[in-house]
């Protein structure tokens, strides 16, 4: 109070007199009218400023949204969360900071190239900025920069208006977001059963397993035409191989087939897993490897007794007609979408009745608002939405707000369940996950802040920690897409 009163005391008048502090305190206790009259006795501009400061001293000043401007964008690339994840920090002229995340496995440069296009803009104009930068995104990881920036803009807009991001998307349908977790692999079914018990003890009510032709490779009589492909290295795009790189060869072009003996092996495996998990819990199936439509249908039919929640990415997402062939031929739900950028790709699949469920990854599909639009379109057509996610808690919270605001949401993937220290990467929410669910935060923006002390322990070797990015400040291209 003493410091405040000293700021209220005006300079001495020409006569050397100054207001009596004891009289001021006595008058301040008389109420707002007397206080206002007291300020009126001070010099004009000084009185107005100090009266406003006193009257609004208990008013939350989160920002002046109409005057908010982006002043900087920096990145720090984290490793092992569970994969590599570039974290974006967008700074503003009012001290507010927005956090975003480029999709796992993508380059931070996808975001940095957008810096010159967002500097000086008001981050609260999220959709306007998104429409200006979305031309620089592409399918899968190439969308990571646009989506990461969009996350950070919603974080800033929420903080500026002091509301959670889901509120800016239209409000929430649910208070808790259900997670689904991958099943930890094991060398034996007994070990697998122990891992399943661990997941149940953690509270997860929805699981996903990996099985496919990779587990059949190098065993005689199970696969046709597989010996010349690196079938066990589905994600290794740096191996040329005898017939080409398996990871980068689209499914129909490998001409790999599964024999009857191979199908029986897959059925035996999934049957044992289902016996361990039980039938009360949803169990989905992840990627299967690269093979054609006919093989996909054969595997799909073989899996029908086990009532799997879905079969994921049997062929690339852009083969709409092939997806429809598969979906029409089997009873187990089909699902794809984690690599689709923007709503148009989803709309094509939905309108063709080619899939039973959609599976956007918010860090590729366009960010919070675009993913909600995707979900809303699917909901109108009776299609449920699960969400793919494999990043840090920053991206998870963006997913959580979007999932809360979208009616047809089913479950959100969580790849970092077993990463030690994952929950400590952020502050503002503890715990993040509890019994397989995330409580939707009511704090402004995404509701969390990066815990820099912990996050530095995950810094990718050779990467810098939010270093200056001035080389990306200057725009050197005309961006208009029309003449």
ABEGO torsion letter per residue (X at the ends): XAAAAAAABBBBBAAGBBBBAAAAAAAAAAEAAAAAAAAAABBAAAAAAAAAAAAAAABBBAEBAAABBBABBBBBBBBGOABBBBBBBBBBAAGBBBBBBBBBGBBAAAAAAAAAAABGBBAABAAAAAAAAAAABBBEAAAAAAAAAAAAAAAAAAAAAGBBAAAAAGEBABABBBBBBBBBBBABAAAAAAAAAAAAAAGBABBBBBBEAAAABGBBGABBGAAABBAABAABAABAEAAEBAAABBAAAAGBBBBAAAAAAAAAAAAAAAAAAEAABBBBBBBAEBBBAAAAAAAAAAAAAAGBABBBGABBAABAAAAAAAAAABABBBBBGAABBEAAAAAAAAAAGABABBBBBAAAAGEAAAAAAAAAAAAAAGBBBBBBBBBBAAAAAAAAAAAAABAABABBBBAAAABBGAAAABBGBOBABBGGBBBBBABBEAGBBBBAAAAAAABBBGBBBGBBAAAAABBABBABABX
